[in-house]
Amino acid sequence: MKCDKKSMMLYAVTDGAWVGKQSLYEQVESALKGGVTCVQLREKELDEAEFLAEAIKIRELCNNYHVPFIINDNVDIAIKSGADGIHVGQKDMTASDVRQRIGDHMILGVSAHSVEEAVEAVKNGADYLGAGAVFSTSTKHDVVGLSQETLQEICSSVKVPVVAIGGINKNNIVKLSGTGVDGVALVSAIFSADDIEEECRELLSLSKNMVNE
C-alpha cells in the first residue's frame, strides 16, 4: 500500500503525558477537527488490553474523518485494531519482518536517520519514512540531530513520502522549506496546546506553505 503524500502534511503523534482537561480521545478529535492529516497512536505506558481498547476507539474516530490511523511499534495491536498502518523505529522489528507480518494492504512507516537507513527501509517495504530528529526534542533523548543536508539527501534518495519529525513547532517549520519533505510529524506542538483545534489549523497552513516553497 502506497500512502498519499498529502496524508503526511500534518502528522499527529499522541503522547499521554499531555492528557489533562481533555481525554486522549477528545484531544485527537480536536486535532482532527483542526485538520491533521494522519494520526499515530503511541502508547508506552498502557498494557496490551488497554492499548487495544484505545486503538479501536481512535481508529473508528479517524475513520470518521477519513484520516489514516497508524500504530507505533506494536504490530499485534495494529493488526487487531484494524489500523491503517504501523510505524517502527530502527531498533524495533526490521521493515521486511514487519511487512511480512502485516501483508501488502497496510501502511508501513519506518524511522530513518541516514540515507543508508532510508534506502534500506524502502527496499524492505516502507511506504513512508519519518526522518529526524530535525530539531532538539524532549520526547527522544537518544536521537542525534539530523542536519538539513542529510534530510535533503534522504528526500532525494527515495520515492516514498518523507515526513520530518523532532522538535518541530510553528516557529521553526519554515526552516524546513526546500528540504523536500512532504510534511511534519508533531507531538507536543499539537497536544500541549491550550486550543488543539485552532493550533492545528495554524500548523496545517504553515506546513502547506513550507512544502510548497
BELZIPE-V176009 format. One record per residue. N is the residue number from 0. SS is DSSP state (2 for helix, 1 for strand, 0 for the rest). PSI is psi as a letter, one per 40 degrees, with the letter a starting at -180 (NA if undefined). Layout:
n & ss & psi
N & SS & PSI
N & SS & PSI
This chain:
n & ss & psi
0 & 0 & h
1 & 0 & h
2 & 0 & i
3 & 0 & h
4 & 2 & d
5 & 2 & d
6 & 2 & e
7 & 2 & e
8 & 0 & d
9 & 1 & g
10 & 1 & h
11 & 1 & h
12 & 1 & h
13 & 0 & i
14 & 0 & h
15 & 2 & e
16 & 2 & d
17 & 2 & e
18 & 0 & h
19 & 0 & c
20 & 0 & e
21 & 0 & i
22 & 0 & i
23 & 2 & d
24 & 2 & d
25 & 2 & d
26 & 2 & d
27 & 2 & d
28 & 2 & d
29 & 2 & d
30 & 2 & d
31 & 2 & d
32 & 2 & d
33 & 2 & e
34 & 0 & e
35 & 0 & i
36 & 0 & e
37 & 1 & i
38 & 1 & h
39 & 1 & h
40 & 1 & h
41 & 0 & h
42 & 0 & h
43 & 0 & e
44 & 0 & d
45 & 0 & i
46 & 0 & i
47 & 2 & d
48 & 2 & d
49 & 2 & d
50 & 2 & d
51 & 2 & d
52 & 2 & d
53 & 2 & d
54 & 2 & d
55 & 2 & d
56 & 2 & d
57 & 2 & d
58 & 2 & d
59 & 2 & d
60 & 2 & d
61 & 2 & d
62 & 2 & d
63 & 2 & d
64 & 0 & e
65 & 0 & f
66 & 0 & h
67 & 1 & i
68 & 1 & h
69 & 1 & i
70 & 1 & h
71 & 1 & h
72 & 0 & d
73 & 0 & g
74 & 2 & d
75 & 2 & d
76 & 2 & d
77 & 2 & d
78 & 2 & d
79 & 2 & d
80 & 2 & e
81 & 0 & f
82 & 0 & i
83 & 0 & d
84 & 1 & a
85 & 1 & i
86 & 1 & h
87 & 1 & i
88 & 0 & a
89 & 0 & d
90 & 0 & e
91 & 0 & a
92 & 0 & i
93 & 0 & i
94 & 2 & d
95 & 2 & d
96 & 2 & d
97 & 2 & d
98 & 2 & d
99 & 2 & d
100 & 2 & d
101 & 2 & e
102 & 0 & a
103 & 0 & e
104 & 0 & e
105 & 0 & i
106 & 1 & h
107 & 1 & h
108 & 1 & i
109 & 1 & h
110 & 1 & i
111 & 1 & h
112 & 0 & e
113 & 0 & i
114 & 2 & d
115 & 2 & d
116 & 2 & d
117 & 2 & d
118 & 2 & d
119 & 2 & d
120 & 2 & d
121 & 2 & d
122 & 2 & d
123 & 0 & e
124 & 0 & e
125 & 0 & h
126 & 0 & d
127 & 1 & i
128 & 1 & i
129 & 1 & h
130 & 1 & h
131 & 1 & a
132 & 0 & h
133 & 0 & d
134 & 0 & i
135 & 0 & i
136 & 0 & i
137 & 0 & e
138 & 0 & e
139 & 0 & h
140 & 0 & e
141 & 0 & e
142 & 0 & h
143 & 0 & i
144 & 0 & i
145 & 0 & h
146 & 0 & i
147 & 2 & d
148 & 2 & d
149 & 2 & d
150 & 2 & d
151 & 2 & d
152 & 2 & d
153 & 2 & d
154 & 2 & d
155 & 2 & e
156 & 2 & e
157 & 0 & i
158 & 0 & e
159 & 0 & i
160 & 1 & i
161 & 1 & h
162 & 1 & h
163 & 1 & i
164 & 1 & i
165 & 0 & g
166 & 0 & e
167 & 0 & h
168 & 0 & i
169 & 0 & e
170 & 0 & e
171 & 0 & e
172 & 2 & d
173 & 2 & d
174 & 2 & e
175 & 2 & e
176 & 0 & h
177 & 0 & e
178 & 0 & d
179 & 0 & e
180 & 0 & i
181 & 0 & e
182 & 1 & a
183 & 1 & i
184 & 1 & h
185 & 1 & i
186 & 0 & c
187 & 2 & d
188 & 2 & d
189 & 2 & d
190 & 2 & e
191 & 0 & e
192 & 0 & i
193 & 0 & d
194 & 0 & g
195 & 2 & d
196 & 2 & d
197 & 2 & d
198 & 2 & d
199 & 2 & d
200 & 2 & d
201 & 2 & d
202 & 2 & d
203 & 2 & d
204 & 2 & d
205 & 2 & d
206 & 2 & d
207 & 2 & d
208 & 2 & d
209 & 2 & d
210 & 2 & d
211 & 2 & e
212 & 0 & NA
